[in-house]
């Protein structure tokens, strides 16, 4: 991994950890802080996956996440080093997945706290995964299919 990407990975992991520590310290006792009409800060201890699916499947979700991170790293090594969409997309997905894996292993749940109304509560790691997945999809659009 190039030095800039390694630095970005560490920075994203630190930002994710810092925001989750803040959420646990500041929101756990109050639950929700309304900020604007469609956005709140809401403390949630999520033992499932996105959209509340798989509640209580922490061990399975951890194992699947670790496997996906490993598979993504194997694939990333095959992609062109100068393809920014693929390389940075992989970095964002990896950072987000590792951030949530840390929570699952350390606490048995993932701390979520960002709540756009009519959407599940999420965190910085989830944002990295989502943005990274879009970048990967964009970067792969021109990749030839392999048999």
Secondary structure, DSSP 8 states (H G I E B T S, - for coil): --HHHHHHHHHHHHHHHHHHHHHHHHHTTT-EEEEETTEEEEEEEE-S-GGGTTTT-HHHHHHHHHHHHHHHHHHHHHS-TT-HHHHHHHHHHHHHHHHHHHHHHHHSSEEEEEEETTS--B-HHHHHHHHHHHHHHHHHTTS----
